[in-house]
Amino acid sequence: MTNQDWIDRGKNDAWAGKPKQVPEHDPQAASMYDLGYCEGETRRSPTRPKAKE
């Protein structure tokens, strides 16, 4: 998997409300996953519709 794949996986897990599932044997992938997860927690999912005011 590429770095971007790990970032996207982290974002998707955060948006789905899943606990972190950091890869244990690859520090680079773990870092990219954590980066994506943190970004996913701070931004809303693009697949969720905005609430109407």
JOZIJO-V439616 format. One record per residue. N is the residue number from 1. PSI is psi in whole degrees, 0 to 359 (none if undefined). BURIAL is + if it has 16 or more other ideal C-beta (glycine too) atoms within 10 Angstrom, else -. Layout:
N_PSI_BURIAL + N_PSI_BURIAL
This chain:
1_147_- + 2_168_- + 3_318_- + 4_324_- + 5_318_- + 6_321_+ + 7_313_+ + 8_321_+ + 9_318_+ + 10_316_+ + 11_313_+ + 12_319_- + 13_319_+ + 14_316_+ + 15_328_+ + 16_354_- + 17_18_- + 18_152_- + 19_159_- + 20_137_- + 21_67_- + 22_133_+ + 23_130_+ + 24_332_- + 25_8_- + 26_98_- + 27_324_- + 28_314_- + 29_321_+ + 30_320_+ + 31_317_+ + 32_319_+ + 33_314_+ + 34_319_+ + 35_312_- + 36_320_+ + 37_315_+ + 38_319_- + 39_321_- + 40_327_+ + 41_331_- + 42_348_- + 43_151_- + 44_157_- + 45_136_- + 46_347_- + 47_348_- + 48_130_- + 49_149_- + 50_145_- + 51_135_- + 52_137_- + 53_none_-
